[in-house]
Every structure is written in structure tokens, then in C-alpha cells.
């Protein structure tokens, strides 16, 4: 559980009053402090580095937008880098360039993150910039009008890429009628019609100390970092925000964009697991065996044995209240029937028979190695810290994650395969030269 302001904790959380209280606890891979205004600060020290990955995570995303705000979370991400009343966009960019920092932001269905990677000695400067633009954005009318054209161009760019369109088609279909359905970028009409008051109102409603986590990994000392953050964010107000969580009722459907492409893009999937579902560990193993890497079943059968595709892979989408699984493949339109039939057959096989002991061992070994490689990167650690803290997920150590993986059994994998791949509901996102009802038969399990 996150620390609460003023609470007394005996785990790595610390109360911040006049100054952070120094505690030394063994076997803890992170430090967490909550300021009196509700802002959480979480760090992980990597002594061998000279750089720091810094992220300001805001507990808001596309699912939290009102009808007149479609795409505002992402639009706001653009606008904050335009600066504050006292800081122009040019000054923001020149300051970051002068210290060789990388800085940007990203928006998802549930979160927004403003991040920077920089030398440890320049950390206060990076915090100065992020604190200024997040707490005191200017929202200059001429910059809003200019940037809305940039966002529309981003929408145009994505719409020209069939691999982006097919994922949007799938997501829209699988979460139809739910707040998770809405595209992160919004639409051309929603961005063009959004007013300054709409944008400012969303920022005022969703941004605040209680809805933000500041995460850092790398060459960072927690106590001094807390003091630095408190100097810049300690007077900020704002309560924790709420989300309208609800299950989605998923119906079998095809969401098709008819386009004369050389390659058909297809995403076949269905309802999946919410973020905190403990079956996620077994599904990670299942997805690795089925569609992750060159030794996976789908890669071997669809590409290596039959030459039907250049790329094929499985994935999952996990949110607070819902989830989805999917398999993406791109193939020549005339081979669509064969490719989808092979995918459907492979899914049925694992539902009926599970995976082999050898596949289980190889998947676990590969995932152990992947986890180790990811944790050598400060940015990956920062993302894990900030994302999990914002979502209320436990901060598992490497050993704890490995233990979760090691505990997955063959029966666990076959059980989750039945729950996911064996469910009667299927959704298909597609882009290609098809007719309206050409793909309906592939929804059958």
C-alpha cells in the first residue's frame, strides 16, 4: 500500500515532516517517501552509474477524459513542454540541451509520464524544468492553436501506418462501450474543437500533488533527492484522483478498415486479465511459449514452417479493471485464410494439451534472462517503480519476481490457456482489402 501523509510506517516508506527521517532497512531495493501534501517519491540507487532516470508520473489518462476532452491527456503532454508564464518553450529546450539531457513524455490509457535522463550532477536542473511546466503551465492561446496542428499531424501519421491502425481497431473492438475504448490521441475533430478552458479544466481536475509520483533510478541518493523534490513540489496542492472502474462486456466482432494494402494486418484476441490478477504470471509464460521470440510456437509454425509472415507475436493489455490478449500477424491478403487458421489451430492445441516441460523450462530461463537485462537499465527501473507505485502494485524485488515465475506449473499454464484462448469470445482487428463480412468466421473458437 502507498504511504499516507502523516502515517507511521515500518517498511521502506518514510514520513516527511521538516526533513526526511533516515532509516536503514535490509533487503529493500527501493526507498519511498510521502510528503505532507500527498506527493510520493520513490527511488532506486544504482551505485555504478553516473546518470539518473527521472519520471514525474500523473495518475490520469485517456480513460479519465470527458466527452469534450477526447485526447486531452496526450494534448496536454505536448502543451506542458511549451513552458510556463516565466519559461518559454525555447528556454525549456535550451536548458535541457545545455546539460545533454534527454526529455520527453508519454501518455497511456491510465497514466501520463514526464521524464528525463541526465547526469546526476544536473538532476536539480531537470527537476526545475519538470516542476515548472507541470505545476505552472502557460496555456498560451497561440501555442495551443499551433500545437493542435502538430497533434493532428501525429494522428495523420498513425492513420497512414496500418500496423498502428490495426491495434487501434482491436483495442476499440475489445473495449467497445468502455472508457478504455477511446484512442489515446483523440480524433481530428476532438483536437480541433478542444478549447483552452477544456484543457485547463482537465489539468486542474486531474493534476496535483496527491495524483503524482516522482520516481528516479540510477545515481541518486534518496534523502537528498527527497529534499530537492520537496523544495520544488512541496507547496503544490491537490488530492488523489479517482477513476471510474467497471468490467467490460466483450462481444465477438470484427473491426475492419478496408484499405488496398500489399499486406493484411490482423490482430486476433479476446478478453484478458486485469493488472493485479495473479494468473498473470502463468499467462506471461504461456505468451512466451506461444508468441514471444523465434522459438515460439506461432513463429515456428507461421513463419518458419509455412513462410506466411515476416513477423508474428502475442501480447497482452492489462489495466486496473480489464485486460485483453492478442496475436498480431501481417501477411499477404491472399494468405489471410491460411494464417488465421493456423493461429486458431495452435491456440486450440495449447488449450487441449498445454505446453511441454521443456517449453516451460525454456520460457522460464528466457524470462529470467530478460528480467536481468531489463534491470540493468536505469530507465527500465524508473518506469517499473513509477508505474507500479501509481497503480498500487507491489514493488517486487528480482528474487520475488523470479520466485513468482518459478512457481508457475504446467497445470497453471494450461488453466490460463483455457481461460483466455478457450473463451467463446473473440475479437479481430483488421486492415486490408477485404469485404465487410469476409473475416467473421475467424471469430469462432
PEVEN-V838671 format. One record per backbone hydrogen bond with DSSP energy under -0.5 kcal/mol. CO is the residue of the C=O (numbers start at 1). NH is the residue of the N-H. Records with the same first field share a line. If there is no record, write none. Layout:
CO=NH + NH
This chain:
4=7
7=9
12=32
14=34
15=17 + 21
19=17
20=22
23=25
25=28
27=29
31=43
32=14
33=41
34=16
35=38
39=35
40=214
41=33
42=216
43=31
44=218
46=49
50=120
51=219
52=54 + 118
53=217
54=116
55=57 + 215
56=58 + 114
57=213
58=60 + 112
61=64
62=65
66=69
67=70
69=72
71=75
72=76
73=77
74=78
75=79
76=80
77=81
78=81
79=82
80=83
82=89
83=138
84=87
87=84
88=92
89=93
90=94
91=95
92=96
93=97
94=98
95=99
96=99 + 101
97=100
102=117
104=115
106=113
108=62
109=63
111=108
112=58
113=106 + 115
114=56
115=104
116=54
117=102
118=52
119=122
120=123
122=125 + 126
123=127
124=128
125=129
126=130
127=131
128=132
129=133
130=134
131=135
132=136
136=85
140=144
141=145
142=146
143=147
144=148
145=149
146=149 + 150
147=151
148=152
149=153
150=154
151=155
152=156
153=157
154=158
155=159
156=160
158=161
160=162
161=164 + 165
162=166
163=167
164=168
165=169
166=170
167=171
168=172
169=173
170=174
171=175
173=176
175=178
178=181
179=182
183=186
184=74
187=191
188=192
189=193
190=194
191=194
195=199
196=200
197=201
198=202
199=203
200=204
201=205
202=206
203=207
208=211
209=212
211=59
212=40
213=57 + 215
214=42
215=55
216=44
217=53
218=46 + 220
220=222
221=225
222=226
223=227
224=228
225=229
226=230
227=231
228=232
229=232 + 233
230=234
233=236
237=209
238=210
243=245
248=250
253=428
254=256
255=430
256=258
257=259 + 432
259=261
264=331
265=431
266=329
267=429
268=327
269=427
270=325
274=277
277=280
278=281
279=283
280=284
281=285
282=286
283=287
284=288
285=289
286=290
287=291
288=292
289=297
290=298
291=293 + 314
293=296
296=300
297=301
298=302 + 303
299=303 + 304
300=305
301=306
302=308
303=307
311=330
313=328
315=326
317=324
319=275
322=319
323=272
324=317
325=270
326=315
327=268
328=313
329=266
330=310
331=264
332=335
333=336
335=339
336=340
337=341
338=342
339=343
340=344
341=345
342=346
343=347
344=348
345=349
346=350
347=351
348=352
349=353
350=354
356=360
357=361
358=362
359=363
360=364
361=365
362=366
363=367
364=368
365=369
366=370
367=371
368=372
369=373
370=374
371=375
373=376
374=377
376=378
377=381
378=382
379=383
380=384
381=385
382=386
383=387
384=388
385=389
386=390
387=391
388=392 + 393
389=392
394=396
397=401
398=402
399=403
400=404
401=405
402=406
403=407
405=408
409=413
410=414
411=415
412=416
413=417
414=418
415=419
416=420
417=421 + 422
420=423
424=426
426=253
427=269
428=255
429=267
430=257
431=265
432=259 + 434
435=438
437=440
439=442
440=443
441=444
